[in-house]
Amino acid sequence: MTRVPTRYVIVLLTFICTCVCYVERVGFSIAYTAAADTAGINQSSKGIILSTFYYGYACSQVPGGWASQRIGGKRVLLFSFMLWSLICALVPPDPSQVKLLILARLLVGVAQGFIFPSIHTVLAQWVPPHERSRSVSLTMSGMYLGAAAGMLFLPSLVKLQGPRLVFLSEAAMGSMWSLLWLKFASNPLRSEPPKATAAGFGQSLLPIKKMVNGGVSGHATKIPWKRISLSLPIWAIVVNNFTFHYALYVLMNWLPTYFEQGLQLSLQEMGSSKMLPYLNMFLFSNIGGVVADHLITKRILSVTRTRKFLNTIGFIVAACALVALPMFRTSFGAVFCSSITLGFLALGRAGFAVNHMDVAPRYAGIVMGVSNTAGTLAGIVGVGLTGHLLESAKSAHSDISSPEAWRSVFYIPGYLCIFSSLMFLLFSTGERIFE
């Protein structure tokens, strides 16, 4: 029997990892929204609780990249998963326990903030350049499959069993993944498999070094913080990460409210249609990865042009769909526009999200930490601001069922998508800029 290459096992496990993480995020939004609406919690207060996660998440992004670089992505990933699973099991389901909820979400955010920098460190060590786009896209598409599964199953679970069972189920999934990672994940013997293609079209980017517990052996290379902070290509990644997550987190946290209060629809009665936006993200993320690797390996486009091409298409189409979203007042129209938005944003990840490994493969975890910090700030700003916008609209219109109440909610990320795509076109590169 042919043995499955270890890097494929690693990619599969990281895919499951992101899937479980987003089941948790969507699950909390659904469970808390149901409990808060029953208790009569206003939209601004809901926004504060929903955005608390991102404060903790922002604090641990760069430390997560640093820790992964120093002690190994494998260990950091396992620790963070075990920690958030434990906290999730203890989270109170009562929306009136505001202080405990804030503390729990803050700590879950801190724990999950270590996950994506450590994943990028692990993938940079294991995955060769010609497989990077589809490997990263597959791993990150787990987020969307997890969100789709959460949207499909968890509203019914909340209705039948209440919020508490949702939290316990998420903690159980996190614990099971931790056991799988502990059993099957291994440390790379070298920083990257040696196979590569020609320069400019997916060249070998990392020197071969022995690894100890997933970290570089010997004297650690000094991290060029100043060059990273002043690099325009890095800023292009950071800005696009901010915009991507602004749109994603606003939709993820507020779509349940939009469907139920904006359109007067029941999540339980919507059936499988409510999962389509996230399922579309899963499909388009993997399509983007396969297309990017094909364009690069077949030398149809250079790495730089491939990244810019996919990023531009993804963000511009998403911007159009976001602007159109509040114009549709039916279940079909809302699901269609949100599906197009999230699907093409996921396609754009084959541009900016893989670009960390192109420009700074040795510091992939560090750059991902910096970039994801910006993405997390988008969650803090976007989710909290949306609550205030809706509360203001409710005061002006007596409720939030009118399209005017939601127009600014969707226009803001739409305009950000246009700005970010232009910045990526101007300043990004697929060439290595950090030795």
N, C-alpha and C positions, 0 to 999 in steps of 0.2 A: 504494500500500500504506500502510495506517494505521501510523503510528509508535507503538511501545509507549512509554507515558509512562515517563520516567526513574525515577520513584519505584518503579514495579513491578519494574524491573530491579534496583534497589537492594535491595528486599525479597527478590527471588528469590536474589540473591547472598548476602545475610545468612542466608537459610534454608539454602543449601548450606554456608555457613560453619559454622553450628552443627551441621549433620549430620556434617561431617568431624571436628569437634572431638570429638564423642561416639563416633564410630567409634574414634578414638584412645583414649579413656578406657576404653571397654568392651574394646577390643582388648588394652590392656595388662593389664587385670584377668584376662582369659581366658588370655593367653599366660604371664603370670607365675604364675598359679595352677597351670597345668599343669606348668610347670617346677619350681615350688616343691614341689608334691606329689610329683613324681618324685624330687626331692632330699631329701624328708623334712623340709622346713622346717615348724616348728610354727605354730599359728594366731596366736599373739601376734606372732611375727616377720613373718608375712604381713601382719598388720594394720598394723605399723609402716611397711613398704614401701608398701602401698596408700594409707596416709594421708599419706605424705610429699608427694605432689602438692599436697595442700590447704594445706600450710604455705606453699609458694611462691605458690599461687593467692591466699591471703589477703593476702599482702604487697603484691600489685600491683593490688588492686581499686580502692582510693581513688586511688592514683597514676594508674591507668588512666583514671578519670573526669576527674581534673585535666588530664592530658595531652590527652585528647580535647577538653576544653573549650578548651584553650589553642592547640593546634596542629592540631586537626581529627581527627575520628573516622576519616576515610578513611586517613590516614597511619599512625595508631596501629594500626589493624586490620591493615594490610598488614605492618607491621614485626613485630607479634606473631606473625602466621601464619608468616612466613618463619623467625622465630627458633625456634618450637617444632618446625617441620618438620625443621630442621637438627639440632636436639638429638635428636629422635626417631630420625633415621637413624643416630645414633651410639650409641644406648642399648645396653648389653651384655645379651645374652639369658641369661647365666649367673646364676642366683639366688644363687650363692655370692659374687659380686662385690658385696657389700652396699654398700660405700661408693660405688662408681660408680653403682649403681642409685639410691641415695638422692640423690646429686648430680644425676643425670639427671632424676629425677622432680621434684625441687625446681625445677630450671630450666624444665622443661616447664610446671610449675604457674605459675611467675612469668610466662612468656610468654603462657599462655592466660588469665591473670588480667586482661590488658588488653582481652580480646576483647569481653566483654559490656558493660562500660561504654562502649566505643567504638561498639558496635552501637546502644545506646540513644541515644547522642548523634547518630548518623547518622539514625536513624529519627525522632527528635524534630525534626530539621531538615527532613526530606523528607515525612513522612506527615501529612496533615491530621487533625484530631481525629476526624472521623466515620469514618475508616478505621483508627484506631489499634489497636483491640482485635484485629481480625482480622489486621492486619499484624504486630503483635507476637506474636500467637498462632502465625501461620504461621512466622515466623522462629524462635521458640523450639521449635516442633514439630519442627524439623530435628534437634534434640538426640535426640528419641525415635526418629525414623526412622533416624538414625545408629546409635543403640543397638540397635534391632531388627535392622538389617542386620549389625551386628557380631556379635550373638548368633547369627544365622542362619548366617553364612558362616565366621567366624573360628575356631570350634572345629575344624572340618574342616581348615582351612588349617594350624592348629597341629599337628594330628595327622599330616598328610601331609608338611609342609615344616619344621615346627619354629617356635619363637617369633621367630627372626630375621627371617623373611620378613614376618611380621605388622608388625613395626616399620618395615621398609623400605617396605611397601605404604602404611602410614599417612603416612610422610614424603612419598611420591610424590603422594598425594592432596592433602596440604597445599601442596605446590609448585604443583600444577596450579591449585588455587583461587587462589593468590596471583597467578598469571598472568592469570586471568580478572578478578580484582578490579582489577589494574593496567590492564587493557585497557578494561573496560566501566564501572567506577565513576567517577562525576563528582562535582564539588562543587556544592552547591546555590547558586543565585544569591540566595536569600533564606532566612531561617531556617525558613520553613514555607510551604507552599502556602496561598493566601488563602482557599480555600473553607472554610466552617464552618457550623455550625447554631446554633440558638438557645442562649442562655446557660443553663447548668445541664444541657443535654442534648448536650454536646460542643462547647462554645464555643471560639472562637479563643483560644489560650492564649499565643502568643508574639508579641512585637512584630516587625514586618518590619525586618530589618537585612541589610545586605550581608554576604556571607560571604567569607572569604579562606582557602583551603585547608581548608574545612570548619569553621573557627573564626570567632568573632564578630570583625568588624573594629572598629577604633577602640579606645577604652579599655575594657579588660575590666571587667565588673561584679564587684565584690567579692563573693566567695562567703560567704553568711551561715552560717558553720559553727556558731555558737552556737545560732541559731534552729533549724537542722537537727537538732542534737543534742538539743534540748529539746522537739521537736515530737512530740506523741502520735500523730498520724496517720503520721508517719515511723516511729515505733517500732512501730506496728501492722504496717507493711510489713516492717520488719526482722525482727520475731518470726516472721511467717508465712514469710518467705524462709528463715529458719533451719530451721523445721520441715519445710518442703517439701524442702529439700536434705538434711536429716538422713535422712528416709525414702528419698529417691531414691538417695543415695550408699550407704546401707547395703544397699539392694536391689541396686543396680548392682554393687557390689564383692563382695557375699557371696551373691547368688543362685546363681552357679556352684558355690560350696561347699555351699550348702543343697541344691541338686538332687543333687549327686554324693555328698556325705557324709551329709547329713541324711536324704535320701530314698533313697539308694543307686541313683540314676539316672545314666545316661551322657548327657552333653550331646550327643554325636554321635548317639546313638540316639533322642533326643527329637525330632529332626527340626525342623520349622518351629514347633512349639508353644512352644519356648523364647523365640521372638521376640515372642510375642503380648502380653506386658505392655508392651513398648515401642511396639509397633504401636498398641496401645490408647491410649497416651499421645499419639501422633501424631494419632489421630482425635479424641480428646476435647479436645485443645488447640485444634484448629481449630473444632470445634463450639462450644466456649466463646467463642472470638473472634467467630464469626458471630452467636451468640445475644446476646452483649453489645452489639455494634454495632446489632443489630436492636432490642433493647429501648431503646437510647438514641436512635437516629435516629427511631424511630416514637413516641417520647415515652411509651412504656409505663411505663418506670421512669426515674428520674433517674440520673445517673452514680453517685451515692453508693449508691443502693439496688441498682443493677445489680451494682456491685462486691461489696457485702456479700452479696447473694443467691447469686451464683455461688461466691464464696469459701466460704461456709458449707456449701452443698451438697457441694462438692468435698471439703472437709476432714473433714466428719462421716462421709460414706460411706467415705472412705479409712480413717478411724480404725476403723470397724467391720470392714472387710476385714483390716486389720492384726492386730487382736485375734483374728480367726477363722483366720488363716493357719496357725499351728502346729497347729491341730486337724485339718487335712486331711493325710492320709498318702499320698495318691496323686498321680500326675503331674497329672491333671486338676484336682484340688482346689487344688494349689499354684499352678498356672498361672492358674486362675480367680481366686483371691484376690489374687495379685500383680497380675493384669491390672486388677481392679477398683480396687485401691489406687492404682496408678500412673495409671490412666485418670482417676479423679476428682481426684487431685492436679493433673493437667494441666488439668482443667476449672477448678479453683480459681485457676489462673494468670490467668484472665480477670478475677479479682478483684484480688489483691494485686500481681501482676507488672506490670500496666499502670498501676497506681495512681501509680507514679513520675511519669508524664507528666501525670496529672491534677493532682497537688498542686504539682509543681515542674517544669514543662516546660522552663524555661530552665536548670535544673540537673539535668536528667534523668540525664546521665552521672555526675554527682557522687553523687546519691542512689542510683543503681543501684550505684555502687562501694561505698558504705556498706552498702547492703542485701546486696549479694553477698558482702561481707566476712563478714557474719553467716552467710550460707549456706555459705561456705567453712569457717568455724569448725565448722559442723555436720558437715562432712566429716571434719575432723580429729578431732572428739570422737566422732562416730558410728562411723566406720570403725575407729578405733583401739580404742574401747570394746568394739565387737562382737568383735574378736579376743580381748580379755581375757576377756569373758564366755564365749566358746566354749571357751577354754583352761581356765577354771575348771570349766565344765560337763564337759569331757573328763576332768578329774581326779576329779570326783565320780561320773561315770557310766561311765568307761572309754572312752567314745566320744561322738560328737555326733550319733548317729542317732535319739535319743529326742526327742519333742516338748518335753520339759522343758528340754532343752539350748537350744532356740531360742525359748522363750516370752518371756523378757525381751528378747531381740533385737528382737522385733516389737511387744511391748507398749509399750516406751518411745516409739517414734515415734507409736504409736496415741494415747497419752495426750497427747503434745505437739500432735497435730492438734486435739484437743478444746480444749485451752487456747488455741491460736493462733486458732482460729475465733471463740472468745468475745471475745478481745482485738480482733480485726478488727471484729466487730459493734459493740463499744463505742466504739472510738476512730477508726476510719477515716473518710475523707470523699472525695468525688469532686470537691470544689471546689478551685480554685486557692488555695493558702495562701502561696505565695512569688511575689512580683512579679518 
